[in-house]
Amino acid sequence: MLNKTVIGERNNGFDVLYHNMKHGHVSTKELADFIRERATIEEAYSRSMTKLAKSASNYSQLGTFAPVWDVFKSSSEKLASCHLELVRKLQELIKEVQKYGDEQLKAHKKTKEEVSGTLEAMQNIQNITQALQKAKENYNSKCVEQERLKKEGATQREIDKAAVKSKKATDTYKLYVEKYAAAKSDFEQKMTETAQVNLFSICKANTIICTVSALLTYNFPRSLEKENTVSKLNKSVPNLHSWL
């Protein structure tokens, strides 16, 4: 049996799947544009750090703060290198996202006609569900009416007339129960096929999400750099004191 999450509330799961396929290309473009902007910012930061590192060489390498200038120059160069590496990774991610977007657009065009049967099945089961509910309400109403006439001592003609209506309501209700069962089976089968069409897209999207997650946790070797920086400065402290 198809997962209720896929079918959706009131059998509108297809609308969600189709919407995702239809608007996936737009979402992909937005993501690529954002990553591109992030890469531009990271590249600018890397260049600024490189420039700053070079400027550290212009200051006096003699005197009390000579070790400090060495540390700043080294740390700035490392940061510039790390951010430049992140730019490279972001550019690779942009290509991957764009490729995914192109594949999704092609898949949407290809499956647009293929999923039309699922749309018809969805509309069919929604219509039958409404009709089934009305038939059930009518059936209950006719049964209650028939029992009421019997209890109130109505004429046999009135009771027979109510029985005919009750029988008709029962037959109609049974008919829609059978129609609903058939429509439900058809809808679940077509929804399964449609969900499979979207499976590749979901797997690819998950790969991209994992890549983005890895980049977000790519916090550079800052903790190590901090330790090295502090270590260098601490080692230079005795020298500083000797110069003072």
C-alpha positions in Angstrom: 0.0 0.0 0.0 1.2 3.5 -0.9 2.4 5.6 2.0 -0.3 8.1 3.2 2.3 10.8 3.3 2.8 10.4 -0.5 -0.9 10.2 -1.2 -1.4 13.4 0.9 -4.4 14.8 2.7 -7.6 14.5 0.5 -5.5 12.6 -2.1 -3.6 15.8 -3.1 -0.1 14.2 -2.9 0.1 14.4 -6.7 -0.3 18.1 -6.6 2.7 18.4 -4.3 4.9 16.1 -6.4 4.0 17.8 -9.7 4.5 21.3 -8.1 8.0 20.2 -7.0 8.9 19.0 -10.5 7.4 22.1 -12.1 9.1 24.6 -9.9 12.3 22.7 -9.2 14.1 24.4 -12.0 13.3 27.9 -10.6 14.4 26.8 -7.1 17.6 25.4 -8.6 18.4 28.7 -10.4 17.8 30.6 -7.2 20.2 28.4 -5.3 22.9 28.6 -8.0 22.6 32.4 -8.0 23.0 32.5 -4.3 26.1 30.2 -4.3 27.6 32.3 -7.1 27.2 35.5 -5.0 28.7 33.7 -2.0 31.7 32.6 -4.2 32.1 36.2 -5.3 32.2 37.5 -1.8 34.6 34.7 -0.7 36.9 35.5 -3.6 36.9 39.2 -2.8 37.8 38.4 0.9 40.6 36.1 -0.3 42.1 38.9 -2.4 41.8 41.4 0.4 43.6 39.0 2.8 46.3 38.4 0.2 46.8 42.2 -0.2 46.8 42.6 3.6 49.4 39.8 3.9 51.7 41.5 1.4 51.3 44.8 3.3 52.6 43.2 6.5 56.0 42.8 4.8 56.2 46.6 4.3 56.4 47.2 8.1 59.6 47.1 10.1 60.8 43.6 10.8 63.0 44.9 13.6 62.1 45.7 17.1 59.5 44.6 19.7 56.7 43.6 17.3 58.7 41.8 14.6 57.2 38.4 15.6 53.7 39.8 15.5 54.1 41.0 11.9 55.3 37.5 10.9 52.3 35.9 12.6 49.9 38.4 10.9 51.5 37.8 7.5 51.4 34.0 7.8 47.8 33.9 9.2 46.5 36.3 6.5 48.1 34.2 3.8 46.6 31.0 5.2 43.1 32.6 5.4 43.4 33.9 1.9 44.4 30.4 0.7 41.5 28.8 2.6 38.9 31.2 1.3 40.3 30.7 -2.3 39.9 26.9 -1.8 36.3 27.5 -0.7 35.7 29.6 -3.8 36.9 26.6 -5.9 34.5 24.2 -4.0 31.6 26.7 -4.5 32.3 26.9 -8.2 32.2 23.1 -8.5 28.9 23.1 -6.5 27.4 25.7 -8.9 28.2 23.4 -11.9 26.6 20.5 -10.0 23.5 22.5 -9.2 23.1 23.8 -12.7 23.5 20.2 -14.1 20.8 19.1 -11.7 18.5 21.9 -12.8 19.0 21.0 -16.5 18.2 17.4 -15.8 15.2 18.3 -13.8 13.9 20.6 -16.5 14.3 17.8 -19.1 12.6 15.3 -16.7 9.7 17.6 -16.2 9.1 18.0 -20.0 9.4 14.3 -20.5 7.0 13.3 -17.6 4.5 16.1 -18.2 2.4 13.8 -20.5 3.3 10.6 -18.6 1.8 11.9 -15.3 -1.4 13.1 -17.0 -3.0 9.7 -16.1 -2.2 10.3 -12.4 -3.9 13.7 -12.6 -7.0 12.1 -14.0 -6.9 9.3 -11.4 -6.6 12.0 -8.6 -9.6 14.0 -10.0 -11.6 10.8 -10.3 -11.0 9.6 -6.7 -11.8 13.1 -5.4 -15.1 13.2 -7.3 -16.0 9.7 -6.2 -15.1 10.4 -2.6 -17.5 13.3 -2.6 -20.2 11.2 -4.2 -19.6 8.4 -1.8 -20.0 10.8 1.2 -23.3 12.1 -0.2 -24.5 8.5 -0.9 -23.6 7.5 2.7 -25.5 10.5 4.1 -28.6 9.7 1.9 -28.4 6.0 2.9 -28.4 6.9 6.7 -31.2 9.4 6.2 -33.5 6.9 4.4 -32.8 4.2 7.0 -33.7 6.5 9.8 -36.8 7.7 8.0 -37.9 4.1 7.4 -37.4 3.2 11.1 -39.2 6.3 12.2 -42.3 5.5 10.2 -42.4 2.0 11.6 -42.2 3.2 15.2 -44.8 5.9 14.6 -47.3 3.4 13.2 -47.4 4.8 9.7 -49.5 3.1 7.0 -48.1 0.1 5.2 -48.1 2.1 2.0 -45.9 4.8 3.6 -43.6 2.2 5.0 -43.3 0.3 1.7 -42.6 3.6 -0.1 -39.8 4.4 2.5 -38.4 0.9 2.1 -38.1 1.4 -1.7 -36.2 4.6 -1.1 -34.0 2.9 1.5 -33.3 0.0 -0.9 -32.4 2.5 -3.7 -30.1 4.4 -1.3 -28.5 1.2 -0.2 -27.7 0.1 -3.7 -26.3 3.5 -4.6 -24.1 3.5 -1.5 -22.8 0.0 -2.3 -22.1 1.1 -5.9 -20.0 4.0 -4.8 -18.2 1.9 -2.2 -17.1 -0.4 -5.1 -16.3 2.6 -7.3 -14.2 4.1 -4.6 -12.2 0.9 -4.0 -11.4 0.6 -7.7 -10.5 4.3 -8.0 -8.3 4.1 -4.9 -6.4 1.1 -6.3 -5.9 2.9 -9.6 -4.9 6.1 -8.0 -2.3 4.4 -5.7 -0.8 2.5 -8.6 -0.4 5.7 -10.7 0.9 7.7 -7.7 3.5 5.0 -7.1 4.7 5.3 -10.7 4.8 9.1 -10.4 6.7 9.0 -7.1 9.3 6.7 -8.8 9.7 9.3 -11.6 10.6 11.9 -8.9 12.9 9.5 -7.0 16.0 10.2 -9.0 15.5 14.0 -8.6 15.1 13.6 -4.8 18.3 11.5 -4.6 20.2 14.0 -6.6 18.9 16.9 -4.5 20.0 15.0 -1.4 23.5 14.7 -2.8 23.6 18.5 -3.3 22.2 19.1 0.2 25.0 16.9 1.6 27.6 18.9 -0.4 26.2 22.2 0.9 26.2 20.9 4.4 29.9 19.9 4.1 30.7 23.3 2.8 28.9 25.0 5.6 30.9 23.0 8.1 34.1 23.8 6.2 35.2 26.3 8.9 38.8 26.4 7.6 41.6 25.4 9.9 40.9 28.4 12.1 41.1 26.6 15.4 44.4 25.1 14.4 45.5 28.5 13.0 44.5 30.1 16.3 46.5 27.6 18.2 49.6 28.1 16.0 49.3 31.8 16.2 49.0 31.8 20.0 51.9 29.3 20.2 54.1 31.5 18.1 53.3 34.6 20.1 53.9 32.8 23.4 57.2 31.6 22.2 58.2 35.1 21.2 57.2 36.5 24.6 60.6 35.9 26.3 62.3 37.6 23.3 59.9 40.5 23.6 60.8 40.9 27.3 64.5 40.7 26.5 64.0 43.5 24.0 62.1 45.8 26.3 
